[in-house]
Amino acid sequence: MSLFNPYALREALPSGLRLLGLDPGQKTIGLALSDVTLMLASPYKSLKRGKFGETAQEVAKIVQREGIGGLICGLPLSLDGSFGPAARAAQDWMTELSNRLDLPACCWDERLSSSAVNRFLIQEADMTRKRRAEVVDKMAAAYTLQSWLDATAPERSELF
């Protein structure tokens, strides 16, 4: 598999399957799930980042259990939109995971997703630093996945 453009991935996804959003960080990988209608993203869980093969096996179990048909990976572009080393690493990681799981995938701009989630958790949810650390990765994955779902959604009039 190679990385799809966002609209081609939506078109290629069989009806009734979900997307798995991934936010691969240095220590943890945040995961989020879409619903089967591809309208809503929800935080799912965080995985400790380990050896690639072990991580791929753990993600494969989730793919099987949750009926996943495609992957959306956060792409950490630089603030000016340039493609730096972190973005290259995320893209390479997602390409390898997509190939290993034989699933279509797409990388999506995740700039400031963790900042937005942290700001929300502090201001709206009044969470402690320890509790925020436990949930920020999976919420950042949901934030990125929801952004992809919204940006690639067909016209609302086509839905009804």
N, C-alpha and C positions, 0 to 999 in steps of 0.2 A: 504494500500500500504506500502511496505517497500522500503528502499533505494536500488536501482539497482546498479550493477557494471556498469561502463561507456559504455561498449560494449553491454551489455544486454539492456540498455536503448535505445541505438541507434536502435537496432534490434526490440525492442518492439514498437517504435514510428510509428504510422500509417502514410502512405505517405500523403503529403500535409499539415501536421501540423507543427507548429513552436515549438521551445523551448523558455522558459522564463528563463533567467539568473537572479539570485538574489544575491546581496551582502548585507547581513544583518549587519548593523552597530549598534552602541549604540543608535544613534539618528535618523538615516535615513536608508532606504533600497533602494539600487540602483537596477534598473531593466534594462534588456537588452533583445532584441528579436533576434532570428535567423530568417533567411529567410526560406522559405518552402523547399529549397533544402539542408538545413543544412550545408551551406558553409560559411555564413557570419553572424556575430553578429553586432548589432547596438545598441547604447545607446537608451533607451526608456524614462525613467523618474525616479524620486526619490520619495519615499513615506516617510512621517514622521512616525517614528516607534511609535506605540501606543499599546493599548491592543491587544492581539493576535487575538481575535475574530473579531475585527474591521479591522485589517490588512488582515486577511484571506478573509473577505468579499470583501475588495477592490481588492485584488489579484484575487479573483474569477471573478469579473467583467472584469478584464483585460484578464483573461484566456478565457472567453466567447467571448469577443469582438475581440480578436486577433487570435483566433483559435490555442490555445496552447495545445500541447499534452504531454508535460513533463517539468520538472523543473530541473535546474542546480543551485546548491547553492555553493557559495564560502566557502571553508573550511579553516579557519585560523590556519593552522598548525604552530607550533613553527619553528623558523628559522632552527633548527637542524632536522626538519621533525617529531618531536614528537607530540603526540596528547594530548594537554593540555586542560584546562578548557574552553577556548574560542572555540576550535574545538568541544568539547563535546556539548557546548551550541548551536552552529550552527547546528550540526547534529541532536540534539533533536528537534530544532525549525523546521528544514526541514522535519523531519519525521512526525511531527504533521501537518505541512502544507500539505504535500503529502497525508496524511490520510484524512484530512478535505476536500481537493479538489478532492480526488480520482484520483490522477495523479501520474504516475511513476516519481521518482526523483533520483538524483545522487548528491553527494557532490564532489567538485573538488578543489584541492589545489589552494589556491589563494595567497600564500605567495608573498609579495612584489607587488601585483597588484596595490594597491593605490599609492605606491612609484613610480612605473613605470609610472603610469598615471600622477601623479603630476610632475614628471621630464619632461615628454613630454609636458605638458601644460605650464610649465615655459620656457623650452628651445625652443620648436618649435612653440607654439601658443602665447607665450609672454602674458599670461593671468594674470590679477590681482589676488591677494589672494581671494578677495570676489567672483569673477567670477569662480575661481577654486573650491571654496567651493560649488558652485551651481551645478557643473557638475561632480565632481570627483567620486561620488558614482555610478552614472549610467554608467560612463565610465569604472570604475573598474569592474562593472558587465559585461560589454561588453568584457573587456579584459579577464576575467575568462571564459566567455562563448566561446569566440573565441579560447581560449586555448583548451577547451574541444572539440570543433568542429574539430580543427586541429588534435588533438591527436587520435581521434576516427574515423577519416575519412577513408573510404575504399580506397584501392589503386586507384590512379588516372586512371590507365588503365581500371579499372572496371567501371569508370564513362563514358567512351567514347566507 
